[in-house]
Amino acid sequence: MIVNIILAVFFIWILILTIIILKLKLHYYNLISRTKKQKIDEILDQLIMNDIELRKKEELIKKKLENEINKSRFYFQKISLVRFNPFGKRGNEQSFVLALLDSQKNGIVINFIYTPDGLRVYPKKVKEGKGVDYDLADEEKKAIEKAD
């Protein structure tokens, strides 16, 4: 009786192992048939090579992105326009200041003053939000503040 029980347990164990092996074998053949390779090690080698190639491309893209980010610090990122009346109550706000600044508040402020004689244009360099060669007018300072 004990021998029959041991044989039944042993038979069930062999049946379970056989089912597991058949499932693994079916899975293995499915993998191989999709990749058109003969051996699993060829498939793994190809996956490793693809991974290495993708990592190289990722590093190249990261370097290019960092380079573009560094370059973009010098692009005009902050732009503002402030209209004003330079002559008090005589006339309307046809004059304006245009501020073109990068991320560090470096750039240029262009003052367009409309007068009865014509349009006057005055550019001024700006470094860190302050005039380089000339002091900034109140409207120009306002344009720089507005650009933030």
C-alpha angles and dihedrals in degrees: 000000000000089000090054092051092049090048091049091050090046091049092050090048091051090047092052092048091048092053091049092049092048091051091049091048091050090049091049092051091048090054093048095045092053094050098041090226126129101218134040091227089061089053092049092047090052091049091050092049090049090050092051091048092049092050091052091050090047091053091048091051091048091053092048091048092050089049092051091047090052091049092047092063087076096049121099103267102156118056128169140166125207121188120206144162111241095189102054114231096353104096136346137280100289094132121082145175122228118201119196110183139164125224092282093051092255119137139072139313116206117198115202110193117187113209132171087255094054143280120319120199123199120181121194130187116237127203121183090344096307134098115263104201100008136034115255123245120234092257091051091050089049090052091052092049091047090052091068 
